[in-house]
Amino acid sequence: MNQSWEQIGEGAGQAGAGIKKGKKDDKKGKKGKKAAPKKKIEGKEKEDEESDGEKELESERWIKQKQIVEAKSTRSHINCFWWLKFKLEIGRIMVKQNKFKIANKFIRNFKKECEEFKNQLFIRDLIGLQARIHVRTGYIDQALIKFKESIEKSQEYHLDDKELAILLGDYGEILMDMKEHQLAQK
């Protein structure tokens, strides 16, 4: 945009020169121009015929594709379990990276989502993550409460898996550090 008047004038002169040459060429090529519109009209008729045929093919393809999709007995989008599992792993990564504030917000929001799906397994795992966050930030009393809550959820919904074993190990280790050996043995 910051062109001098000389540059603008040079550009206009070049454009003017091109226009003059074009006028001479136009006079020479008038015969070709008269024949061209007939070809274009014939071409348009052919294009219209082709486009009608293409439209029919596309509509037939669309109908076939729709029938194929409707005939499928399974869905092709991601399963809810795997979506929740993926989000749980994101939460675990945040805890391992010591991003506790972000992880707590994430866990609160994710817990609401799990409650919508009525998925107690991931709620239990989220409570366990919260307990580990409390341990790492030094709030041992709150961590013990969260561990107990998570263990109670596991017993209530019969969630006996590897995560429960890890949770019980962490809980027992904290109790042993607090010199509560009898409670840790349970």
Protein Blocks (a to p, Z undefined) as FASTA:
>chain_A
ZZcfklmmmmmmmmmmmmmmmmmmmmmmmmmmmmmmmmmmmmmmmmmmmmmmmmmmmmmm
mmmmmmmmmmpmbdfbdcfklmmmmmmmmmmmmmmnopaklmmmmmmmmmmmmmmnopak
lmmmmmmmmmmmmmmnopamlmmmmmmmmmmmmmmnopacfklmmmmmmmmmmmmmnopa
klmmZZ
